[in-house]
Amino acid sequence: MGAHVMHYLLSIRMLTGMESGPFESAGITAYPSHDEWTAAAPDILATVLDRWELRVESAHVGGTAGSVTNVVTRDGSRAVLKVAFPHTEGIWEAVGLEAFPDGCAPRVLRQDPWTWAMLMDRVAPGTTLTDSGIALDDALAAAGELRVRLGAATPVDGIPRLTDVMRDYAALGRDRLVHQRDALDSLRVADLVSSGIEELGELAARDTRTSLVHGDFNPGNILLDASGRLVVVDPKPLLGDPAFDLWPLISQLGDPYRASDPPATLARQATIAATAAQCDPAQVMRWSRARTALNVSWYLAENLREQATAEAAGLIAWNRAIAG
């Protein structure tokens, strides 16, 4: 057993019956790479299962954000155990889930901030919005209405401000542009990425909202519960403009980048989602263009050329959608 795992097993503390707290940032230092965490994860998972007296009901599911396991508690209740890969965006996940209004997210039943472990109510059937079979326009509207319900949450002290996080991301994006010019030229989006990253900084600088933002409001993180109601999981909580949240929903539902007319499709989907979410469609589209520009730069930095190419096409489509 590695030294990192021993440190965690000897220092486990738990929050029960809750108030949730942020996950410990020491985990990010302890596991600086995903490979290192993946090697330690089975021991962490086994220890949490034992300490919390949980029985595994279905196979452990791996993912880049961590592992998720369907479990049964000592009293026979069905729950979900998530052991997350420590990363900066996930520090406030449990706090965000607990802050969302009742019925908008699964309850956090137990948390260990040191091991980044969290026991939650199980969402059944838990079908994602992507796979729900709901007609596209209805899905966009229903998710927009869910975004309104999320906005009723009381802001929590300590959750990062959207304006600060996006300002930092914009600065990193500017720094990368120097080394990415040739690649961006080959994708024919050099100027669009540069102006989009500047737009991201401008939107962040002007953001004075304090709503609780999910931060990763993609259709895979929106689930159907037994009553047919939509709930969210896997937040990356921020405080700021709710319009920020809608970009992944719009760009990932219905495959708009592959539509016969991507700009018109994006504009239509943005209008449906924004109207239901009580947001300004133009503001939603500006956030979407800026975040897509940042994505192109990030994918290139990670040597993910195929994804960068797809996002470049999306950036062109968002720009044309805004231009009308």
C-alpha positions in Angstrom: 0.0 0.0 0.0 1.4 3.4 -1.0 2.4 6.2 1.3 -0.4 8.4 0.0 -3.0 5.8 0.7 -1.7 5.2 4.2 -1.9 8.9 4.9 -5.5 9.0 3.9 -6.5 5.8 5.8 -4.8 7.1 9.0 -6.4 10.6 8.7 -10.0 9.7 7.7 -12.6 12.0 9.3 -16.2 12.0 8.3 -19.1 14.4 8.2 -22.5 12.9 9.0 -26.0 14.1 9.3 -24.7 16.7 7.4 -23.4 19.8 6.8 -21.2 19.2 3.9 -17.8 20.8 3.6 -15.3 21.4 0.8 -13.1 18.4 0.0 -9.5 18.8 1.2 -7.2 20.4 -1.3 -4.3 18.3 0.1 -5.6 15.4 -2.1 -4.8 17.4 -5.2 -1.2 17.6 -4.0 -1.1 14.0 -2.9 -2.3 12.7 -6.3 -0.9 15.2 -8.9 -1.7 12.9 -11.8 -4.8 10.8 -12.6 -2.7 7.7 -13.0 -1.4 8.0 -9.4 -4.9 8.4 -8.1 -6.1 5.5 -10.2 -3.5 3.2 -8.7 -4.6 4.2 -5.1 -8.3 4.3 -5.8 -9.1 0.6 -5.1 -7.6 0.8 -1.6 -9.4 4.1 -0.9 -12.7 2.6 -2.1 -12.3 -0.6 -0.1 -11.5 1.4 3.1 -14.5 3.6 2.8 -16.8 0.7 2.1 -15.6 -1.0 5.2 -15.7 2.1 7.5 -19.2 3.0 6.4 -20.4 -0.6 6.4 -21.6 -0.5 2.8 -22.3 -3.5 0.5 -21.6 -3.2 -3.2 -24.7 -3.9 -5.2 -23.3 -3.3 -8.7 -20.0 -3.1 -10.4 -17.7 -0.2 -9.7 -17.8 2.2 -12.7 -14.6 4.1 -13.5 -14.3 7.6 -15.0 -12.1 10.6 -15.3 -13.9 12.3 -12.4 -13.6 9.3 -10.1 -15.5 6.1 -9.3 -19.2 5.6 -8.7 -20.6 2.5 -7.0 -24.2 1.5 -6.3 -24.2 0.3 -2.6 -26.6 -0.8 0.1 -26.2 0.7 3.6 -26.3 -1.2 6.9 -30.1 -0.4 7.2 -30.8 -1.7 3.7 -31.1 1.6 2.0 -29.9 1.9 -1.6 -27.3 4.7 -2.1 -24.5 5.7 -4.4 -20.9 6.0 -3.2 -18.7 8.4 -5.2 -14.9 8.5 -4.6 -13.7 11.4 -6.7 -10.3 12.1 -8.3 -9.1 15.2 -6.4 -9.2 18.2 -8.7 -9.7 21.9 -8.1 -13.1 22.2 -9.8 -14.5 19.4 -7.6 -13.6 20.8 -4.1 -17.0 22.3 -3.5 -19.1 19.5 -5.1 -20.7 18.2 -1.8 -21.4 21.7 -0.7 -23.1 22.5 -4.0 -25.3 19.4 -3.9 -26.4 20.2 -0.4 -27.1 23.9 -1.2 -29.4 23.1 -4.2 -33.1 23.3 -3.3 -34.9 20.0 -2.3 -35.7 17.9 -5.2 -33.0 19.4 -7.5 -30.1 17.1 -6.6 -29.5 13.9 -4.6 -29.0 14.4 -0.8 -25.5 14.0 0.5 -25.8 11.4 3.3 -22.2 11.2 4.4 -18.9 12.7 3.4 -15.2 12.2 4.0 -13.4 15.3 2.9 -9.9 13.6 3.1 -10.6 10.7 0.8 -13.0 12.7 -1.4 -15.7 10.1 -0.7 -19.4 11.0 -0.7 -22.5 8.8 0.0 -25.6 10.1 -1.8 -29.2 9.2 -2.3 -29.6 7.0 -5.4 -31.4 8.7 -8.3 -33.6 6.0 -9.9 -33.9 5.3 -12.7 -31.1 7.8 -13.2 -31.5 8.0 -17.0 -29.5 10.9 -18.4 -31.2 13.7 -20.3 -29.2 12.6 -23.3 -30.8 9.1 -23.2 -34.2 10.1 -21.8 -36.1 9.9 -25.1 -37.6 13.3 -24.4 -38.1 15.4 -27.5 -35.3 17.8 -28.1 -37.2 21.1 -27.6 -39.0 19.7 -24.5 -35.6 18.5 -23.1 -34.1 22.0 -23.6 -37.0 23.7 -22.0 -37.2 21.2 -19.0 -33.5 21.7 -18.3 -33.9 25.4 -18.5 -36.7 25.2 -16.0 -34.4 23.1 -13.8 -31.8 25.9 -14.0 -34.4 28.3 -12.6 -35.0 26.0 -9.7 -31.3 25.7 -9.0 -31.2 29.5 -8.8 -33.3 29.5 -5.7 -30.3 28.1 -3.7 -28.9 30.3 -1.0 -25.3 31.3 -2.0 -22.7 29.6 0.2 -19.7 31.5 1.6 -16.4 30.1 0.2 -17.7 28.8 -3.2 -15.5 30.4 -5.9 -16.8 33.4 -7.8 -17.4 32.7 -11.5 -15.7 36.0 -12.3 -12.5 35.0 -10.6 -12.3 31.6 -12.1 -13.0 32.7 -15.7 -10.6 35.6 -15.4 -7.9 33.1 -14.5 -8.9 30.8 -17.3 -8.8 33.6 -19.8 -5.3 34.6 -18.6 -4.1 31.0 -19.1 -5.8 30.9 -22.5 -3.9 34.1 -23.6 -0.6 32.6 -22.4 -1.2 29.5 -24.6 -2.0 31.5 -27.8 1.6 32.4 -28.3 2.5 28.7 -28.8 -0.7 27.8 -30.6 -0.8 30.3 -33.4 0.2 27.9 -36.2 -2.2 25.2 -35.0 -5.0 27.7 -34.8 -4.2 29.1 -38.2 -4.5 25.6 -39.6 -7.9 25.3 -38.0 -8.8 28.7 -39.4 -9.9 30.0 -36.0 -6.9 31.9 -34.7 -8.7 35.3 -34.6 -11.9 33.7 -33.3 -10.1 32.0 -30.4 -8.1 35.1 -29.5 -11.3 37.3 -29.5 -13.3 34.6 -27.7 -10.8 34.4 -24.9 -10.9 38.2 -24.6 -14.6 38.0 -24.5 -14.5 35.4 -21.7 -12.4 37.9 -19.7 -14.8 40.7 -20.4 -17.9 38.6 -19.5 -16.2 37.6 -16.3 -15.2 41.1 -15.4 -18.7 42.4 -15.7 -20.4 39.5 -13.9 -21.9 40.7 -10.6 -24.4 37.9 -10.2 -24.3 35.7 -7.1 -26.5 32.8 -8.1 -25.3 29.3 -7.5 -24.1 28.0 -10.8 -23.8 24.3 -11.5 -20.6 24.7 -13.5 -21.0 21.5 -15.6 -24.6 21.6 -16.7 -24.3 19.1 -19.5 -27.1 16.6 -20.4 -25.1 13.7 -18.9 -25.2 15.4 -15.5 -29.0 15.9 -15.7 -30.9 12.8 -14.6 -34.5 11.6 -14.4 -35.8 10.5 -11.1 -38.7 8.1 -10.4 -41.3 10.8 -10.7 -39.9 12.0 -14.0 -38.4 15.1 -12.5 -35.0 16.3 -13.6 -32.2 16.5 -11.0 -28.5 17.4 -11.3 -25.3 15.6 -10.2 -21.6 16.3 -10.4 -21.6 20.1 -10.0 -18.5 22.2 -10.2 -20.1 25.0 -8.1 -19.5 28.7 -8.8 -21.3 31.9 -7.8 -22.2 34.1 -10.8 -24.3 34.4 -13.9 -26.8 31.6 -14.5 -26.5 32.1 -18.3 -23.0 30.6 -18.0 -24.5 27.2 -17.3 -26.4 26.7 -20.5 -23.6 26.2 -23.1 -23.0 22.5 -22.6 -26.7 21.7 -22.5 -27.2 23.5 -25.9 -24.1 22.3 -27.6 -24.5 18.6 -26.5 -28.2 18.0 -27.0 -29.3 17.0 -30.5 -25.7 17.2 -32.0 -26.2 20.8 -33.3 -22.7 21.0 -34.8 -23.6 18.3 -37.3 -27.0 19.8 -38.2 -27.7 20.9 -41.8 -27.4 24.5 -40.6 -25.4 24.6 -37.3 -25.6 28.4 -36.7 -29.4 28.4 -37.0 -29.7 25.3 -34.9 -27.6 26.7 -32.1 -29.5 30.0 -32.1 -32.8 28.2 -31.9 -31.7 25.8 -29.2 -30.1 28.7 -27.2 -33.4 30.7 -27.4 -35.4 27.8 -26.2 -33.1 26.9 -23.2 -32.4 30.6 -22.3 -36.1 31.5 -22.4 -37.0 28.6 -20.1 -34.1 29.5 -17.8 -35.1 33.1 -17.6 -31.8 34.2 -19.1 -31.0 36.6 -21.9 -30.4 34.5 -25.1 -27.8 36.9 -26.3 -25.9 36.6 -23.1 -26.1 32.8 -23.2 -24.7 32.8 -26.7 -21.8 35.1 -25.8 -20.8 32.8 -22.9 -21.1 29.9 -25.3 -18.9 31.4 -27.9 -16.3 32.4 -25.3 -16.3 29.0 -23.7 -16.0 27.2 -27.0 -13.0 29.4 -27.9 -11.3 28.4 -24.6 -12.1 24.8 -25.3 -10.3 24.9 -28.6 -7.2 26.2 -26.9 -7.4 23.7 -24.1 -7.8 20.7 -26.4 -4.7 21.8 -28.4 -2.7 22.2 -25.1 -3.7 18.6 -24.2 -2.7 17.4 -27.7 -6.3 16.4 -28.5 -6.3 17.4 -32.1 -9.6 15.7 -33.1 -11.5 17.3 -30.2 -9.9 20.7 -31.0 -11.0 20.4 -34.6 -14.6 19.6 -33.6 -14.6 22.6 -31.2 -13.2 24.8 -33.9 -16.1 24.0 -36.1 -18.4 24.7 -33.2 -16.7 28.1 -32.6 -17.3 29.1 -36.2 -21.0 28.1 -35.9 -21.4 30.0 -32.6 -19.8 33.1 -34.2 -22.2 32.9 -37.2 -25.2 32.3 -34.9 -24.4 35.5 -33.0 -23.8 37.5 -36.2 -27.2 36.4 -37.4 
